Amino acid sequence: MRVLLVEDDRRFATSLVKSLRQCGYEIEHVVDGRAALAAPPCDLVLLDLGLPDLDGMEVCRRLRQRSEVAIIILSARGTERDRVAGLRGGADDYLVKPFGIAELQARVDAVLRRARPRHEGVRVLGDLRVDLDARMASARGQEIRLTPKEYTLLAVLIREQGVVLMRERLLREVWGTGWQGKSRTLDVHISTLRTKIRDVARVEVVHGVGYRLVPAGDTARSA
């Protein structure tokens, strides 16, 4: 998940970048509007309004004119008028500073759920086929019977097949932002999922980082 943070308060940005990376996001930080408009494509923009060169509202409008990227405004401007202007200007959500990282995570998840295509189609990895609309997985034409959590875990992995996904992100996407249980739950579900798909795909561990989904015949080794 690639996130662009547009924030000129370097102390605030440093703290936020650290927290978001711990949650499994890939973060690029820029300090002004022009840099934001020149940045490479991303999945989500976290946009401050009080920028040193361009007004954040103008940046929001320009971003929206050229793409459907998810945008969340982060601002100390908290009046109803400001919030309405931000949403009408193209933002998907508006979060008033100060805020907690848990609330930001919840809003990010909600915005990305809404932005996800209603019809996602089928993802294929070798002989593994996952129908994201029907919530079904199959191997060489035979259905793989999965529990709801196993399926959700597989769907998250196959959407970004080959990419290492951090444990924190998998826990958040499969069990939700408010999950307070043991992280060992993820390991248990990874183990059962591996058993069910082992003939066609592997869930590979990258020690100290997370997991990635690769074809069964892939010779890549865990780091």
C-alpha positions as CSV (number, residue, x, y, z in Angstrom):
1,M,0.0,0.0,0.0
2,R,1.7,3.2,-1.2
3,V,0.8,6.3,0.7
4,L,1.8,9.9,-0.1
5,L,2.0,12.2,3.0
6,V,1.9,15.9,2.2
7,E,2.8,17.7,5.3
8,D,5.2,20.6,6.0
9,D,5.4,20.1,9.8
10,R,8.5,17.9,9.8
11,R,8.2,16.9,13.5
12,F,4.6,15.8,13.0
13,A,5.4,14.1,9.7
14,T,8.3,12.1,11.2
15,S,6.1,10.8,13.9
16,L,3.3,9.9,11.5
17,V,5.6,8.3,9.0
18,K,7.1,6.1,11.7
19,S,3.6,5.0,13.0
20,L,2.3,4.3,9.5
21,R,5.3,2.2,8.5
22,Q,4.8,0.2,11.7
23,C,1.3,-0.5,10.4
24,G,2.6,-1.9,7.1
25,Y,2.3,1.1,4.8
26,E,4.9,2.2,2.3
27,I,5.2,6.0,2.8
28,E,6.6,8.8,0.7
29,H,6.7,12.2,2.5
30,V,6.8,15.6,0.7
31,V,6.5,19.0,2.3
32,D,4.7,21.1,-0.3
33,G,2.0,21.1,-2.9
34,R,4.2,21.2,-6.0
35,A,6.1,18.1,-4.8
36,A,2.8,16.4,-4.2
37,L,1.6,17.1,-7.7
38,A,4.8,15.8,-9.1
39,A,5.0,12.6,-7.0
40,P,4.5,9.2,-8.7
41,P,1.2,7.4,-8.5
42,C,0.1,6.1,-5.1
43,D,-2.9,4.4,-3.5
44,L,-3.7,7.1,-0.9
45,V,-2.8,10.7,-0.3
46,L,-2.8,12.2,3.3
47,L,-3.0,15.9,2.6
48,D,-2.4,18.8,5.0
49,L,-4.0,22.1,4.0
50,G,-1.5,24.6,5.3
51,L,1.3,24.1,2.8
52,P,4.0,26.7,2.2
53,D,3.5,27.1,-1.6
54,L,0.0,26.0,-2.7
55,D,-3.1,25.9,-0.7
56,G,-4.0,22.3,0.2
57,M,-7.5,22.7,-1.2
58,E,-6.0,23.6,-4.6
59,V,-3.7,20.6,-4.4
60,C,-6.8,18.4,-3.6
61,R,-8.7,19.8,-6.5
62,R,-5.8,19.2,-8.9
63,L,-5.3,15.7,-7.7
64,R,-8.9,14.9,-8.1
65,Q,-9.1,16.3,-11.6
66,R,-6.5,13.9,-12.9
67,S,-7.1,10.7,-10.9
68,E,-9.4,8.7,-8.6
69,V,-6.7,8.3,-5.9
70,A,-8.1,8.2,-2.4
71,I,-7.5,11.5,-0.5
72,I,-7.8,12.1,3.2
73,I,-7.3,15.7,4.4
74,L,-5.4,16.1,7.7
75,S,-5.9,19.6,9.0
76,A,-6.1,21.8,12.2
77,R,-9.0,23.6,10.4
78,G,-11.9,22.0,12.0
79,T,-15.0,24.1,11.3
80,E,-18.0,22.6,9.5
81,R,-17.3,25.0,6.6
82,D,-13.8,23.7,6.2
83,R,-14.8,20.1,6.3
84,V,-17.6,20.6,3.8
85,A,-15.2,22.5,1.5
86,G,-12.7,19.7,1.7
87,L,-15.2,17.0,0.9
88,R,-16.7,19.0,-2.0
89,G,-13.2,19.8,-3.2
90,G,-12.6,16.1,-3.9
91,A,-11.4,14.6,-0.6
92,D,-12.8,11.2,0.5
93,D,-12.5,12.0,4.2
94,Y,-11.4,14.9,6.5
95,L,-9.6,14.3,9.8
96,V,-9.1,17.1,12.2
97,K,-5.8,17.4,14.1
98,P,-4.9,16.2,16.7
99,F,-5.9,12.6,16.1
100,G,-4.8,9.2,17.2
101,I,-3.2,6.7,14.9
102,A,-5.9,4.2,15.5
103,E,-8.6,6.6,14.2
104,L,-6.4,7.4,11.2
105,Q,-6.0,3.6,10.4
106,A,-9.8,3.1,10.7
107,R,-10.5,6.0,8.3
108,V,-7.8,4.8,5.8
109,D,-9.3,1.3,5.8
110,A,-12.8,2.7,5.3
111,V,-11.8,5.0,2.4
112,L,-9.9,2.2,0.7
113,R,-12.8,-0.2,1.1
114,R,-15.1,2.3,-0.6
115,A,-12.5,2.9,-3.4
116,R,-12.1,-0.8,-4.1
117,P,-13.8,-1.8,-7.3
118,R,-17.2,-3.4,-6.8
119,H,-16.3,-6.1,-9.3
120,E,-12.7,-7.3,-8.8
121,G,-12.8,-10.3,-11.1
122,V,-10.4,-13.2,-10.9
123,R,-6.8,-13.3,-9.9
124,V,-4.6,-16.2,-11.1
125,L,-1.2,-17.4,-9.8
126,G,0.0,-20.4,-11.6
127,D,-2.6,-23.1,-11.1
128,L,-4.3,-21.1,-8.3
129,R,-7.4,-19.2,-9.2
130,V,-9.2,-16.9,-6.9
131,D,-12.6,-15.3,-7.8
132,L,-12.7,-12.2,-5.7
133,D,-16.4,-11.5,-6.5
134,A,-17.6,-15.0,-5.8
135,R,-15.2,-15.5,-2.8
136,M,-14.1,-18.8,-4.2
137,A,-10.6,-20.4,-4.7
138,S,-9.8,-23.3,-6.9
139,A,-6.7,-25.3,-8.0
140,R,-6.7,-26.9,-11.4
141,G,-10.5,-26.7,-11.5
142,Q,-11.1,-28.1,-8.1
143,E,-12.6,-25.9,-5.4
144,I,-10.4,-25.3,-2.4
145,R,-12.5,-25.3,0.8
146,L,-11.5,-22.4,3.0
147,T,-12.9,-20.8,6.1
148,P,-14.0,-17.2,5.8
149,K,-10.7,-15.9,7.5
150,E,-8.6,-18.2,5.3
151,Y,-10.3,-16.9,2.2
152,T,-9.8,-13.2,3.3
153,L,-6.2,-13.9,4.0
154,L,-5.7,-15.5,0.6
155,A,-7.5,-12.6,-1.1
156,V,-5.2,-10.0,0.5
157,L,-2.1,-12.0,-0.5
158,I,-3.1,-12.7,-4.1
159,R,-4.2,-9.0,-4.7
160,E,-0.5,-8.2,-4.2
161,Q,1.1,-11.6,-5.2
162,G,4.8,-11.6,-4.9
163,V,4.9,-8.6,-2.6
164,V,6.0,-8.9,1.0
165,L,3.1,-7.8,3.2
166,M,3.9,-6.9,6.8
167,R,2.2,-8.9,9.7
168,E,0.6,-5.7,10.9
169,R,-1.1,-5.1,7.6
170,L,-2.4,-8.7,7.3
171,L,-3.8,-8.6,10.9
172,R,-5.5,-5.3,10.1
173,E,-7.0,-6.3,6.8
174,V,-8.2,-9.7,7.9
175,W,-9.2,-9.2,11.5
176,G,-9.9,-5.4,11.4
177,T,-8.3,-2.3,12.9
178,G,-9.6,-2.9,16.4
179,W,-8.1,-6.4,16.7
180,Q,-6.8,-6.9,20.2
181,G,-6.1,-10.7,20.1
182,K,-2.9,-12.6,19.8
183,S,-0.7,-12.1,16.7
184,R,-0.2,-15.9,16.9
185,T,-3.7,-16.1,15.3
186,L,-2.1,-15.0,12.0
187,D,0.5,-17.8,12.2
188,V,-2.1,-20.4,12.8
189,H,-4.2,-19.3,9.8
190,I,-1.1,-19.0,7.6
191,S,-0.3,-22.6,8.5
192,T,-3.7,-24.0,7.6
193,L,-3.8,-21.9,4.4
194,R,-0.4,-23.3,3.4
195,T,-1.7,-26.9,3.8
196,K,-4.7,-26.2,1.6
197,I,-2.9,-24.5,-1.3
198,R,0.5,-26.3,-1.1
199,D,0.1,-28.0,-4.4
200,V,-0.3,-24.8,-6.3
201,A,1.1,-21.9,-4.2
202,R,3.3,-21.1,-1.2
203,V,2.9,-18.5,1.5
204,E,6.5,-17.6,2.0
205,V,7.8,-16.1,5.2
206,V,10.3,-13.2,5.1
207,H,11.7,-13.2,8.6
208,G,11.2,-10.1,10.6
209,V,9.0,-8.6,7.9
210,G,6.0,-10.6,6.8
211,Y,4.6,-12.9,4.1
212,R,4.2,-13.1,0.4
213,L,2.4,-15.4,-2.0
214,V,4.4,-17.2,-4.7
215,P,3.8,-20.1,-7.1
216,A,4.4,-23.6,-5.7
217,G,7.4,-24.0,-8.1
218,D,9.0,-20.6,-7.2
219,T,12.6,-21.1,-6.1
220,A,12.8,-17.9,-4.1
221,R,14.0,-18.4,-0.5
222,S,12.9,-16.7,2.7
223,A,15.0,-13.7,3.7
